[in-house]
Amino acid sequence: MKNKVVFELHCLKTENLNTVITVSIDSKIIIYGCEYGSIIKEITGDFDYEYYLEINKINTIKFKLLKSLTSFDDLKDFFIKKFSGEDGVQKIKRFCSRNFIRYEFNVWRQ
């Protein structure tokens, strides 16, 4: 069994906006997102911002049990099927809330 899986959940690159969402799975799940470009500057006043959604070890186990996911690859496949796309983080947050899976969400702006 692998110790860690890292994969890209979403990537968008345009003239005015770049978005990357990456998932890291080991004993916990970390979703990292970064958006930057002129559109972000217009909306937020900052050129970019980053955000993290973290599901701790206990809630990662709960997540896996809820969907009968037995391996990192099963969990990766589930994330890609259910949460890919530009609204993936919102889908993950809704899924967690509906299933009483706790997570932390933080935003960082420069």
C-alpha positions in Angstrom: 0.0 0.0 0.0 1.3 3.5 -0.9 2.0 5.9 1.9 0.8 9.0 0.1 -1.2 10.0 -3.0 -1.1 13.4 -4.6 -3.1 14.4 -7.6 -4.6 17.4 -9.4 -8.4 17.7 -9.1 -8.8 20.7 -11.3 -6.7 23.0 -13.4 -7.8 26.0 -15.4 -5.5 28.4 -17.3 -6.8 31.4 -19.2 -5.5 34.8 -20.0 -7.2 36.3 -16.9 -7.5 33.5 -14.5 -5.5 30.5 -13.4 -6.9 27.9 -10.9 -5.2 24.8 -9.6 -6.7 22.4 -7.0 -4.5 19.6 -5.7 -5.4 16.8 -3.3 -3.0 15.0 -1.0 -4.1 11.9 0.8 -2.1 10.0 3.5 -3.5 9.7 7.1 -5.5 12.8 6.4 -6.8 14.6 3.3 -5.6 18.0 2.3 -7.1 20.0 -0.6 -5.0 22.9 -1.7 -6.3 25.5 -4.1 -4.7 28.6 -5.6 -6.3 31.1 -7.9 -4.6 34.1 -9.5 -4.9 36.5 -12.3 -6.5 39.8 -13.2 -10.0 38.6 -12.5 -8.9 37.8 -8.9 -7.3 41.2 -8.6 -10.6 42.9 -9.7 -12.7 40.8 -7.3 -10.5 40.7 -4.2 -7.9 43.5 -4.7 -5.2 40.9 -4.3 -3.5 39.2 -7.3 -3.9 35.8 -5.8 -5.2 33.8 -2.9 -4.7 30.3 -1.6 -7.0 28.0 0.4 -6.7 24.8 2.3 -9.4 22.3 3.3 -8.1 19.7 5.7 -9.9 16.5 6.9 -8.1 15.1 9.9 -7.1 11.5 10.4 -10.3 10.4 12.3 -12.6 12.1 9.8 -10.6 10.6 6.8 -11.3 7.2 8.3 -15.0 8.1 8.6 -15.0 9.4 5.0 -13.5 6.1 3.7 -15.8 3.9 5.8 -18.9 5.9 4.7 -18.2 5.1 1.0 -16.6 1.7 1.6 -13.3 2.9 0.2 -10.5 0.5 1.2 -7.4 2.0 -0.5 -5.8 5.3 -1.4 -6.6 4.6 -5.1 -10.3 4.0 -4.2 -10.3 7.4 -2.4 -8.5 9.1 -5.3 -11.0 7.7 -7.8 -13.9 8.8 -5.7 -12.6 12.3 -5.5 -12.0 12.5 -9.2 -15.5 11.2 -10.1 -17.4 13.2 -7.5 -15.5 16.4 -7.0 -13.6 17.3 -10.2 -14.3 20.7 -11.7 -14.1 24.3 -10.7 -16.7 23.9 -8.0 -15.1 20.8 -6.5 -14.2 22.4 -3.2 -17.8 23.5 -2.7 -18.9 19.9 -3.5 -16.5 18.5 -1.0 -17.7 20.9 1.7 -21.3 20.0 1.0 -20.6 16.3 1.1 -18.7 16.6 4.4 -21.5 18.7 6.0 -24.2 16.3 4.9 -22.3 13.4 6.3 -21.1 15.0 9.5 -17.5 14.9 8.5 -15.5 17.7 10.1 -13.0 19.7 8.2 -11.1 22.9 8.5 -11.1 25.5 5.8 -8.6 28.4 5.6 -7.9 31.2 3.1 -4.7 33.0 2.7 -4.2 36.2 0.7 -1.1 38.1 -0.1 
